[in-house]
Amino acid sequence: MKSTPAQRYAQLLSEVRRHDHLYYVQAQPEISDAAYDRLYRELLDLETAHPKLVDENSPTRKVGGAPLESFRTVAHAIRMQSLNNTYSEAELTEFLNRVEKNLHGQNADYVIEPKIDGLAVSLRYEKGRLTQGLTRGDGERGDDITENLKTIRHLPLAIAQLPSLIEFRGEVYLPEPAFAALNQSRQKKGEPLFANPRNAAAGTLKLLDSREVAKRPLAICLYGLGEVTGLTLTTQVALYRQILDWGLPGHDWFRHVRTSAEVLRAVRELDQARTKFPYATDGAVIKVNRFDQQKILGQTDKAPRWAIAYKYAPEQSETRLIQVTFQVGRTGVITPVAELEPVLLSGSTVSRATLHNFEEIARKDIRVGDLVRVEKAGEVIPAVISVNLSQRPAQSKPIRPPRACPVCQGPLEKEDVFLRCNSRDCVGQLKRRLQHFAHRGAMDIEGLGEVMATQLVDAGLIQHLDQIYELTEEKLTSLERMGEKSAANLLAGIEASRRRPLWRLIFGLGIPQVGAVLSETLARHFRSLDRLAQASAAELTQANDVGPKVAEEIVAFFREPSTQRLLAALQKAGLNHQALPEELEERGGVFAGKKFVITGTLSAAREDFIRQIQSLGGTVAGSVSAKTDFVLAGDDAGSKLEKARTLGVRVISEKEFEKLVG
């Protein structure tokens, strides 16, 4: 008996959704792309012929809308946090012991899930309909990427059974097969390849045209809650099951355990299983299962105290070192780079890796032609860590340092273990300085990344940093593969950068020894770029965390004629040279007037602790003195710890720091 259009439509909807799930979530497609396209086309034809049948969640609706001018920034109803990391079973056991202690006699049970290497997002459903999707941003505010998230094939846009208001927290990623196909397509078009699936997903979500986003098969996994009303779940396990029951994409691999020994077993089991997942994962997330216990344990400004990420040891692979090239950094330092036979590592194909410096090459006796072991340092930067000497070919060649700058052919000088090109006219340095200046952490110029910086310099459009502000649509559209829309977006980013806070400009200048946190300190202390540029070494050391050596570097930088010319040009271009009111606000809090020194290895990046101290009114210095109030000491603390004890300065651990924070 022939089915009715309604029956066939229901059958097609079910089939297409099932194949979407197999492809995007499980990475186990059952049919060819051509067979899938036939099903999809039949579904679309039925909807065209019978518009009253159309389901608002139909896969055919995921095509994207009109391009946006820019993303608006929206405040999160509940702050989006990140997780603290741990790198050993001993540290993980310490976390579990800390949980038990802080629950004051209550027994805790735990859930273990994969740590997906993607982009954290928040999805808001109101009256069963997806109304808003935000990036994590700075935790307080995120970009509104709702239209981009709506293009995700297996994400329902409406679910009748949901509470009246519910916010999900999750991770957007690009499945491994989709990542491989995307890079293959970009290679054919002569476009730069994405380094890994996470970068590809991040780049996709930044696109202002959701129709372009729809062409890239993003996926999502939901695992947490933000703001919610009318939900009576009491545990993480119940939440995971409910997410799947609602037809939303969630974790189908997780383990519910009750003891520390079971937690460790589950973490080891996940390490073996994760290679079969459709997404990249570099660790396990361990959460206290009960929501009431999560509330008792609370959180810091940065992370919950009821959850932690356990990072697996970096994956390693062996491959052949074909040749060595030399890269010129923004300060002129020459970095040797290993060009490798491509090898799959931590979910992405690696063909280049850092060799650090020439002393490191000599110490490891690395030669061209060697079989070398490569790992991703911190799961991000590939590095050559050793040589398989038993497999060394007879024709292997020692690596010789260059005698001149590989870009400008200028003379090189040796500084410590590094070679440096000191020519201010070196275009290799200019490309790196341009990239640093435009980086999101500095002047945040959207669209001016490594590829664009190289294009602009190679085309002769930028010979000095300030010429960023002389770019026009006519100049940009003369570049290869640069259309009017892309040019307009880049020009909008450049225009927005004129109004950035002073600390971003200080950091963007690339002053040696001056990072983002110290840039904020200098902006607060000197209040204008002119005052900073004219400061003496003695005046600079009056600012927190500026020692004599750093002060000398800053003075030398601003004495350079090229720096003085650049500052004048940037001021003429209309860039903000004064500290904004929010940069000068007095930061009250438990650390008001207190001076910290940080030493040793901590559970999170040092900048995270610095920002937390500063947000609570404190300051951070680089050396211990009698005026120091606290020394925050991690593992392997050295001379600063000894000096603190000699001077009678209070030394605190991370645990004690958390208690002080409150």
VONU-431012 format. One record per residue: residue in three letters; z, y, x of N, C-alpha, C in turn. Coordinates in steps of 0.05 Angstrom, whole numbers, plus 5000, padded with zeros to 4 digits. Each point is the difference from the previous one (the first is absolute). Example, Ala and Ser with C-alpha at 12.3 -4.5 7.8 and 13.67 -1.06 7.14 Angstrom:
ALA515648865264500050244982500050245018
SER498650214993500150245016501450224985
***
This chain:
MET500049765017500050244983500050255018
LYS498250184994499750245016502450194995
SER501150115022502350184997499150274990
THR501850144987499550284990500250195024
PRO498950244997500350205022502950055007
ALA501850004981502850055005501249775016
GLN499349764993501049765015498950005029
ARG497450055002498850005027501250235017
TYR500550234987501150225015502849935010
ALA501749884983502649915009499949805023
GLN498149824998499649805021499250135026
LEU498150184999499050145024502350175013
LEU501550144983502250165010501949835016
SER500749774989501849815013498949905026
GLU497449935000498749895024499950215022
VAL499050244994499750205020502750085012
ARG502150034983502650065010501149785018
ARG499549754993500949785016498750005028
HIS497350055000498650015025500850255017
ASP500650224986501150235015502649935014
HIS501849864986502649925011499649815024
LEU498249814997499449815021499050155025
TYR498350204996498750135023501950215012
TYR501250174983501550235011502949925007
VAL501249824986502849945005500349755017
GLN498649784993500449755014498049955023
ALA497950175001497949975020498849725000
GLN499749894976498949734997497950004978
PRO497750145004498050014980498849734994
GLU499449954974498949744992497050004996
ILE498950254996497250024995498750205019
SER497450005002498650185018500050284988
ASP499350205018499850274990497950034978
ALA497849855004497850024980500949894973
ALA501549785001501049884974502050194987
TYR501750135016501950194989498450234987
ASP498050105015498550234989498649934973
ARG499249754997498749924974502150024978
LEU502449905005502150014980500750294993
TYR500250165021500750294996497950144984
ARG497449945006497850134986500049924971
GLU500549744994500149914972502250144985
LEU502350035013502350144988499250294993
LEU498750135019499150284996498050034978
ASP498149814999498050004979501249964972
LEU502049824998501449964975501450264991
GLU501350145019501450244993498150224991
THR497650005012498050204992499049944972
ALA499649754994498949924974502250014978
HIS502549965008502249994980502350175009
PRO499750274999502150185011502749974988
LYS500149904975502649964987501649785012
LEU498749825016501449785012501450085026
VAL499350235011500850075028503050015002
ASP501149865020502850005007500550225021
GLU502050174995500550225018500749915029
ASN500849745002500649895027497749855011
SER497750024989497749855010499350075029
PRO499349815016499250065028497750205002
THR498450024979497850195001500950294999
ARG502550044992501150284998500750115027
LYS500149835021501150075026497850135018
VAL498750204990497850115015500650275012
GLY502250124993500750265012498950234984
GLY501250245004499250244985498850215019
ALA499950244990498850225015501750065025
PRO498750105021501550065025502050224996
LEU502249995015502150204999499550215022
GLU501050244997499950205021502049945022
SER502449904991502149935019502149844984
PHE501849875014502349864987502250204995
ARG501250004976502450164995502449845009
THR502150145008502549885009502050004978
VAL501349774996501849974977502749895010
ALA502250114989502749905008500549724987
HIS501249835016500849744990502550034982
ALA500049864978502450014983502449885015
ILE499649795015502049885017498849975028
ARG501450095020499050005028498949735008
MET497750005013498849765011500949975029
GLN501449785006501149965027498449805015
SER500549995026498849785017502349815007
LEU499349805016502049805008500750025029
ASN502549955006500849965028498949745010
ASN499449985027498849765011502149865017
THR499649735002501649845019498049815013
TYR500649935026498149855015501049735011
SER502449934993501049745009501849884979
GLU500349735001501749874981502950095003
ALA500850075024502750105004500550264985
GLU498050185002500250264985499949954970
LEU498449814991499949944972502749894990
THR501249835016502649894993502150234998
GLU499850195018501850244999499750144974
PHE497550044991499550134974501349844977
LEU499649735000501249844979503150015000
ASN501150015024502950025002501050274990
ARG498450215006500750274991499950024969
VAL498049874988499849994971502549874988
GLU500749765010502349854990502650175002
LYS500350135023502450175005500150234980
ASN497850134996499950244982500249934971
LEU499649744993500349914972502949924994
HIS501750025020502949964997500749744985
GLY499049785011500849744989498149884981
GLN498050164990498049884982498049845016
ASN499149784989497949845013497250124992
ALA498350025020497450114995497949775001
ASP497950024984497749835004497650195006
TYR497949885011497850175012497349904990
VAL498150185003497249924995498450085025
ILE498249835008498350055024497150014991
GLU498650215008497250034992498350105024
PRO497449974999498350105023500150305001
LYS499950115024499750285004497050075003
ILE498950104979497150054999499450255017
ASP497949985017499250225017498050174985
GLY501050174983498250174983501250284997
LEU499450134978500950274994501949994976
ALA502450115003502050004979499250204978
VAL500149914975499350184977502049964978
SER500050194981501649994976498250024976
LEU500349824981498450004975501850054976
ARG499250194984501650084977498549924974
TYR501349834984498949934974501750124978
GLU498850154981501450114978498849904974
LYS501749894982499149884975497849795005
GLY500449855022498149795006497550075014
ARG499650265007497550085012500650125028
LEU498249945019500250115027499450304999
THR502050175007499650294998500050145027
GLN501249875020500150135026500349815023
GLY498750055022500349855024500350185024
LEU502149975016500550175023500349855026
THR499250135022500649895026503050055006
ARG501149875020502850055007500350295012
GLY498050095015500350275012502450025018
ASP501650214996502450025017502549884986
GLY499549854979502249884985500950174976
GLU499950265004500750184978497650074982
ARG497750035013497650074985497749835011
GLY498049944983497749855009497550114987
ASP497749915011497450084989499449854974
ASP498950144981499249874974497349875004
ILE500049735002497649845004499449824976
THR500850104976499849844976497249894996
GLU498050175002497249924995499149795020
ASN500950015024499249805020501449734994
LEU502550014991501449754994498949874975
LYS498950154982498849894976497649835006
THR498850035023497649845007500749725009
ILE502549945005500849745011499549794978
ARG498449805006498949824980502249854984
HIS502049905014502049824987502550154991
LEU499850274999502350164991499650094971
PRO501549894981499650094972500750294996
LEU498450134983500550294995501850034975
ALA500349794985501750024976501249724994
ILE502649994995501449754993501950064978
ALA499649884977501650074976503049935003
GLN500649795015502749895002501850165018
LEU499150205015501650145019502150174986
PRO502350065014501950204990498650274996
SER501350184985498850254994499450175025
LEU501749965021499550145025500849815023
ILE498149955018500649835023498350085024
GLU501350035023498650065025500249755018
PHE497749915009500049785019499550115028
ARG501349875020499450065028498449765011
GLY498050065016498349785010498550085024
GLU498249825008498450045025497049964994
VAL498450195007497149984997498949895027
TYR498249814998498949895025497049924995
LEU498749945021497249904999500049715008
PRO499349814982500049725007498249945025
GLU500849805015498649945025497049964996
PRO499149844980497149974997498650264994
ALA501350174984498850264993499950185024
PHE502049995017500050165024497749925019
ALA499649745003497949915017497350084990
ALA499649994973497550074988499550315002
LEU502250154997499750295002499250095029
ASN501349885020499250075027497249915007
GLN499249774989497349905005498050204988
SER500650114976498250194987499950265016
ARG502350095010500150255016498549975026
GLN500249765012498649955025497050024996
LYS499049894978497150014994499050294996
LYS501850174990499350284995500550185024
GLY501049885022500650165023502550174998
GLU501849934981502450154995502349885017
PRO502050165008502349895016501549794984
LEU500949795014501449784987502950084996
PHE501349894979502950034996501449815020
ALA502250105011501449845020501449754988
ASN501050034975501449784987500050054970
PRO500849804984500050034971501750234990
ARG502350055014501850224990498550275003
ASN498750055023498650255003497850024980
ALA498649784994497950014980501150074972
ALA502349884993501250064974500950294999
ALA501250105022500950285001497750194997
GLY497849945015497750174999498750004972
THR500149784987498949984973501650164980
LEU502649985001501750154981499950305004
LYS499150095024499750295006497450124989
LEU498249824991497450104990500450164974
LEU498750234998500350164977498249924977
ASP498149835006498149904979500849714993
SER501249974976500949734992497749814995
ARG497550104997497749834997499449855026
GLU500650145023499749875026502349805005
VAL502450074990502349825003499449744985
ALA498750024976499449774984498249805014
LYS498450105020498249825014501549835021
ARG502550075006501649855019502149844985
PRO500049745003501849834984502950005009
LEU501450224994502850025006501649804983
ALA502349935009501949834985502750125001
ILE501849914984502750114999502049784994
CYS502550035010502249814994502450174992
LEU501249954977502350154991502549845005
TYR502250145010502449855007502650144995
GLY499950254990502450154996499850194976
LEU502350144995500150194978500850275009
GLY499050214986501050275003501550074975
GLU499150214986501250094975499349804978
VAL501949924983499549814979501950044977
THR499149974975501750004977499449764982
GLY502149884989499749784982499349735012
LEU501049965025499549745013502849885007
THR500449754993502649885004500249795022
LEU498049995018500049815021502350065019
THR501149795013502450045017499549915029
THR497749875006499649905027497150055009
GLN499649995026497350015012498349774991
VAL501149765000498549764992498950034972
ALA501850104982499150044972497850204999
LEU500250215017497950215000497349885009
TYR500049845022497649885010498649834978
ARG501649844987498949834979499050164976
GLN501450224993499250174978497450145006
ILE499750105025497550135008497649824996
LEU500349745008497849814996499649944971
ASP502249984984499749944972498650224985
TRP500450255009498650234987497050005008
GLY499249835017497250005009499450205022
LEU502150095013499750195022499949855027
PRO498750115020499949865026502750035015
GLY501249775007502650005014500149785020
HIS502349955011500449795020500049734987
ASP498249825008500249734991501249825021
TRP500650125024501549855021502650165004
PHE502249894993502650115007502049774999
ARG502350045013502049795001502750124992
HIS501449874982502650084991502149825014
VAL501750125016501949845016502850124998
ARG502049845009502850094996501650035025
THR499249885022501750015024498450125023
SER501450085021498650125024498249795013
ALA500949755001498349795011497449974984
GLU500250024973497649974983498150245004
VAL501250245004498450245006498349955025
LEU501249915021498649965025497849794997
ARG500649784985498049794995497650114985
ALA500650174980497850124984498350185017
VAL501250165017498650185018498149845018
ARG501049785011498349835017497849874984
GLU500649924976497949874983497850204994
LEU500750254994498150214995498250055024
ASP501149995024498550045024497749795002
GLN500549764992498049795000497950034978
ALA501050114977498250024976498250245000
ARG500950215014498750274997497150015009
THR499149815018497350005009498049944977
LYS501049884979498349924977499950214978
PHE501550225003500050214980497550165002
PRO499150134977497650165001500450275012
TYR502450075007500650265011501449975028
ALA499950215016501450005025503050044996
THR501649855014502950034998501249965028
ASP501850185007501349975027503049954998
GLY500949924976502949954998500849904973
ALA502649974997501249924975501950224990
VAL500250034974501950194988502349844988
ILE502450075007502449864989501550194983
LYS500449934974501350184981502449854987
VAL502150154996502249904983498949974972
ASN500549774987498749934975501050164976
ARG502650034998501250124976499950315001
PHE499150124978499750294999502750145001
ASP502149884988502750125000501050015029
GLN499549795016500850005027498450205017
GLN497550034994498350205014501250284996
LYS501050054975501250264994502650045016
ILE501649795003502550025015499350075029
LEU498049875012499350035028498850285006
GLY498550104980498950285003497850025021
GLN499750255010497850055018500650245018
THR498550035022500150245016497750184991
ASP499650225013497850184993497349855003
LYS499949835020497549875007499549734986
ALA502149844998499549724992502349894984
PRO499549794984502249874985501749835019
ARG502549974994501849835016499949714990
TRP498649954978499949734988497449855007
ALA498450125017497449875008499450065029
ILE498549835012499150045028497449855005
ALA498550105019497549865008500449865026
TYR499349745001500249845024497249995011
LYS499550115024497450015012499649755018
TYR497849864996499449775017499050095027
ALA500349825020499050065026497050064999
PRO499050195015497150064999498349765006
GLU497849984985498249785004498550045026
GLN499549785014498550025026497549824999
SER498050085015497549845002498950035028
GLU498549795008498650025026497150064996
THR498950175018497250074999499150095028
ARG497450045003498950075026499850315004
LEU500950105023499750285007497250045012
ILE498350144985497250035008499750235020
GLN501250234994499850235019502350194994
VAL500350205017502150204996498750284998
THR500750154980499150274997502450195003
PHE499550265005502250185005499950234979
GLN502350034987500250194978501650245009
VAL499050244993501450255008501650104976
GLY502650035004501750104979500050304998
ARG501550124980499950294995501350155023
THR501849875015501350145023498649935026
GLY497749854999498549935024500749745013
VAL502149864989500849745011497849794995
ILE499349855021497949804999501449734993
THR499149894977501149744992497849785002
PRO500649795016498149785001500049834974
VAL497749944990499749854975498549745004
ALA501149784991498649745003498049974978
GLU497549945007497949934981500049704998
LEU500549884977500549724997497849864984
GLU499849745003498649844981501650014974
PRO498750074977501550034975501749764993
VAL502550054991501849794993501650094976
LEU500649814982501650074976502950015007
LEU501450224993502750045007501550154978
SER502149884989501650134979498250124978
GLY498049844992498550074976497650185006
SER499550085025497650165005498749915026
THR497550075003498549935024500450205022
VAL500949915023500650175022497949975022
SER498950225009498149995022500750195023
ARG502250154996501050195021503049985001
ALA501150045024502950005003500850175023
THR502450134999500950175021500949835024
LEU499550115024501049885025502250185012
HIS500950214985502250185006499350185024
ASN500349895025499450175024499349815023
PHE499350125022498949845022502249845015
GLU502450105000502249855012500649754983
GLU499750024974500549774982497749795005
ILE497650105004497849815005500549855026
ALA501050145021500549875026502349804997
ARG502150084985502449834997499249744986
LYS498350014980499249764985497649875013
ASP498850125020497649905014497849944979
ILE499350204984497949974980497350065013
ARG498049834994497450045011497849974979
VAL497850135004497749974982499049715001
GLY499749874977499149724999502349824993
ASP502550105003502449834994500249924971
LEU501349784995500949924973502850134997
VAL500250184982502550164997501349944973
ARG502750044999501549974976500550284988
VAL499350034975500150274987501949984976
GLU501650214996501650024976499950284989
LYS500950034975500150274989502850105004
ALA500350215016502650125006500950144974
GLY502249904988500950114975498149954978
GLU498349795002498049934980497950224996
VAL499850195019498050214997498150025023
ILE501050055024498250045023499749755016
PRO497649895002499649765016500550065030
ALA501349815014500650045028499649735015
VAL499050015024499849775017502749955013
ILE501249764995502749955010500149815024
SER497949845003500149815023497249885005
VAL499849865023497549875008500549705002
ASN498049854991500149715003498749945027
LEU501749995021499149975028498749735004
SER500849804985498949735004497049994991
GLN499250204984497250014990498450225013
ARG501050125022498650225013497349915011
PRO497950134992497349935012499750105028
ALA498449865015499650075029498850285003
GLN498450094980498650255002501650244988
SER502649964994501650224989500150235020
LYS500250254989499950235017502550184996
PRO501250095022502350184998499250264986
ILE501950124986499550254986500750245018
ARG498050165006500450235018500350264984
PRO502050165007500350264986497650185005
PRO499250164981497850185004500650225021
ARG498050095014500450205021499750284988
ALA498850024977499650264987500449964970
CYS500350214985500349994971497649864988
PRO500449794984497749864989498450164980
VAL501050234991498650164980498750245013
CYS501650175014498950245012499449995030
GLN500749775012499649955029501750195017
GLY502050134989501850175015502049845017
PRO501450135019501849855017502549904984
LEU501249785010502349894988502450035018
GLU502450044988502550025015501849784991
LYS501649895018502049794993502650134993
GLU501149924976502650094991501649754992
ASP502049945015501649764995498149765000
VAL499949854978498349764999497250074987
PHE499550254995497650084985498050155018
LEU497549994992497950185011499550214978
ARG499650245009499550224980497750175009
CYS498350074980497950205004501150274991
ASN500150205018501250264994497950214992
SER497549924996498050194992500350084971
ARG500350264995500350104972497349994986
ASP497849955014497449994987499149714994
CYS501849815003499349724996499749944970
VAL497649914991499649964972501549754990
GLY500649825018501749774992502750084991
GLN501250195014502650114992499750164974
LEU497950154998499550174976499949834975
LYS498749775001499849824977502849914991
ARG501649925020502749904994501850234990
ARG499750245012501750234991499250074971
LEU497549994995499050074973501149804980
GLN499949745007501149794982503050044996
HIS501550065021502850044998500750254983
PHE498550215004500550254985499649954970
ALA498049854993499349954972501649784987
HIS501649855016501449764990501850074977
ARG500549804983501750044977502850105007
GLY501049915023502750085008500050285012
ALA497750125006499850275011498950194979
MET497550095004498850194981498949884975
ASP499949734999499349854976497350104988
ILE497949985016497350084990498649744991
GLU499849974974498849764988497149985008
GLY499249775011497249955006499350055029
LEU501950115016499450055028501549805017
GLY498949765000501149785015498549955026
GLU500349775012498849945026496950024999
VAL498849884980497150004998498950284997
MET501250164981499150274996500450185024
ALA502349975014500650155024497849955021
THR499349755003498049935020497350124992
GLN499349984975497450124990499950305006
LEU502250144993500050295003499750095029
VAL501449855018499950085028497249925012
ASP499149764993497449915011497750174991
ALA500250114975497950174989500250295011
GLY502150065015500350275011501150204980
LEU501049904977501150194980502850095007
ILE501449845016502750085009500249965030
GLN500550235014500449995029502850095007
HIS501350134980502850085002501449944973
LEU502649955001501449914976499750194977
ASP500150265006500050214978497350004985
GLN497949885012497450004986500049824975
ILE502149854996500449874974499650204977
TYR501150245004500150204979497450174999
GLU498149925016497350134998498049824987
LEU500849764993498149814987499250094973
THR497549964993498950074974498649764988
GLU499450024974498649784987497349955013
GLU498750215008497449975013500249855026
LYS502150065016500349865026500749714995
LEU501849954981500949724995497849824989
THR498450114982497949834987497849945020
SER500050145023498049935021500749745014
LEU502549914997500949755012498949764986
GLU499749785014499049754989501949894979
ARG499049924977501649884978502250194990
MET499550265000501950194990498750154977
GLY500849934975498950124976501550254993
GLU499150144979501250254991502949954991
LYS500449784986502749954989502049945022
SER499249845020501849945022500650265016
ALA497950165004500450265014501950184985
ALA499750014973501850164984502949915002
ASN500449734999502749895002501350075027
LEU498449985022501150065026500750305003
LEU498250174989500650295001502450074984
ALA500549864978502450054984502549925015
GLY499849785015502349915017500550205022
ILE497950115012500350205021501350254989
GLU499150094977501150244987503049974995
ALA500749764989502849954994501850015025
SER498849925023501649995024500950275010
ARG498650214991500850275009502950074991
ARG500949874978502650074988502249805007
ARG499549835019502049795007502550145012
PRO502449864998502450105013499750035030
LEU501550185012499850055029500449755017
TRP501949834992500649765017497549825003
ARG498349994979497649845001498050115020
LEU499850265001498250135020501149955028
ILE502650035004501249955027499449715009
PHE500449814982499449725006497049965005
GLY498450124983497149975003498850105026
LEU501450195012499050115026500049795022
GLY501749804997500149785020501550085025
ILE502150154997501650075024501349755012
PRO499749965026501249765012503049984994
GLN501049764994502849944995501050114973
VAL498350134984500950114974498949844977
GLY501749844987499349844977500550164974
ALA499749854978500250134974502850114995
VAL502149845007502750084994500850255017
LEU499349995026500650245017498450244991
SER497649964989498450234990501550134977
GLU501349854983501650114978502350165011
THR501349895021502350145013499150275011
LEU497750005014499050245013499250214978
ALA498949914978499250184979502550144988
ARG502149844996502550114989501350195020
HIS499949945025501450165020498650265007
PHE497349995004498550235008498750154977
ARG499649874978499050134975497250105001
SER498850025023497150085001498849885025
LEU497449964998498549895023500050195024
ASP499850264994500050205021502649995016
ARG502349984987502649995014500249755016
LEU499049784989500149745015498350025025
ALA497650124997498150015022501050185023
GLN501750204993501050195020502749925012
ALA501249784989502749925008500149905029
SER502150075014500449905027501349724999
ALA500049875023501249735001503050014991
ALA501450215009502850034993500350044970
GLU498350154988500250054970499349744985
LEU498149855011499349754987502249805000
THR501649985021502249815002502350074981
GLN499950234988502050074980499449864973
ALA497649904997499349854976500949725002
ASN500849884978501049725001497949815010
ASP500949825017498349785010497850095019
VAL500350245011498150095021501450015027
GLY499349815017501249995027498350165019
PRO500850025025498550165020497249915004
LYS499549735001497349905005498150064977
VAL501049964976498450074976499450304999
ALA502050165006499750295000497850085020
GLU500049885023497950065020497249934990
GLU499849774987497449914988499050204980
ILE501950104983499250194979499150265012
VAL501550105019499350265014497349975013
ALA499649785014497449965014497749994980
PHE500449874978497949984979499250284990
PHE502050174994499350264989499150205021
ARG500449945025498950185021497149955005
GLU498949774992497249935004498250214987
PRO498150125014498250204987498649884976
SER499249745002498649874977501849994975
THR502749955005501850004977500250274987
GLN500350215017500250274990497550084984
ARG497749925010497550064985500049864973
LEU500949745000500149844976501950124979
LEU502450095008501950114982498950264987
ALA498750165016498850254989497849934980
ALA498449805006497849934982501149884974
LEU502149845002501249874976501350224982
GLN501250205012501250214985497850164986
LYS497850055014497750154988498849844977
ALA500149735002499049834979501849994975
GLY502350125003501850024976502049784997
LEU500649855022502049794998502850125000
ASN501749874985502850094998501449975027
HIS501150225011501450005025503050054997
GLN500950024975502850064994501349764986
ALA502649965006501549794986500250064970
LEU499449814983500250044971502949994992
PRO500750124976502850004992501349734999
GLU498549794991501149744998500749885027
GLU498750105021500549905027502750115011
LEU500850234988502450145010502449964983
GLU499749854978502349964982502349875015
GLU502450094995502349875011500449734987
ARG500449805016500249734990503049924999
GLY501250034977502849924998500249704998
GLY502449905002500449714998502349915018
VAL500449745001502349895014499850055030
PHE497650055011499750055028499650295007
ALA500650184982499750295005501550085025
GLY498550125019501350095025500549795021
LYS499349754994500549785019497549945017
LYS500649935025497949955019500049715008
PHE497649874997499749715006498349965025
VAL500549775013498249895020499549714992
ILE497549915001499349734992499149845025
THR501049765003499349845023499949704993
GLY498449855014499849714995498049934978
THR499849744994498149904980501349984973
LEU498850124980501150014973498249844981
SER500949964975498549834982497650134988
ALA499850275004497750144990499150205021
ALA497850144995498950195019502050225005
ARG500250105024501950215007499650254983
GLU497450064994499450244983501349984973
ASP500249754989501349974974502950095000
PHE501449935022502850085003500250315005
ILE498250105016500050295005499650164974
ARG498149924984499550144975502349984981
GLN501349775000502349964982502350185009
ILE500550025026502150175011499450294993
GLN497450085004499350284995500250074970
SER499249804983500150054971502950054991
LEU502049905015502850034993501350215017
GLY498450185012501150235013500549985030
GLY499749765011500549965029497750065017
THR500550005027497850035019500149775020
VAL497749965013499849775019499250125027
ALA501449935021499450085027499149765017
GLY498850065023499049795017501949915021
SER502150155005501949935021502950044990
VAL501849855011502950014993501450225015
SER501650164986501650215013502750014986
ALA501850175009502650034988499750104971
LYS497850134994499650114973498949804981
THR499349755009499049794983502349904982
ASP499449974974502049904981499949704997
PHE497549894999499749714996497749895018
VAL500449775011497849855012499549754983
LEU497749994988499249774984498849805019
ALA501349775004499249815021499049744987
GLY497549925007499049744992500249805022
ASP498449794999500149795021498950115026
ASP500949895022498950075027500350305006
ALA502150134990500550285006500850025030
GLY499050215013500450025029501850225009
SER498950185017501650205013501350214981
LYS498650054978501150194980502649904988
LEU500149744995502449874990502350035020
GLU499449955025502050025021501150285002
LYS498150204999500850285003501850084976
ALA499349904976501550064976502949905003
ARG500349765010502749895004501550165021
THR498650085021501350165021501150274989
LEU498350124983500850264989501849984975
GLY500449764991501749964976498650074974
VAL497349995000498550064976500049754982
ARG500250044974500249784981497449854999
VAL500149735005497749834998500149844974
ILE497850004985499949864975497749804999
SER500449784985497949804996498450084975
GLU497949854995498450054975501749964975
LYS501749805000501849954977501850254995
GLU501250105022501750234997498450254992
PHE497550025009498350224992499549994970
GLU499449764990499549974971502550084984
LYS502449935010502450084986500350304999
LEU499450145023500150295000498050124981
VAL497649884998498050104982501049984971
GLY501649794995501349994973499149774983
***
